[in-house]
Amino acid sequence: MRFIMPLIWAFFISCVISYVLTSMGGTSFDLTSTIAMAIILSIGVFFLGEGVLKQSEREQ
């Protein structure tokens, strides 16, 4: 469950960001780039949550 919820939230946030940016640019909404951005955001969240943030907790 801890891996599914960040993926869902990353997809929703990516949809919003992609919609706003494509509306500002006057281009059409592309779901493929939205999914790619969601995957990149999810990997970043997993990396921060499992690696960087847990290491800083252990150091204290």
Secondary structure, 3 states (H helix, E strand, C coil): CCCHHHHHHHHHHHHHHHHHHHHHHCCCCCHHHHHHHHHHHHHHHHHHHHHHHHHHHHHC
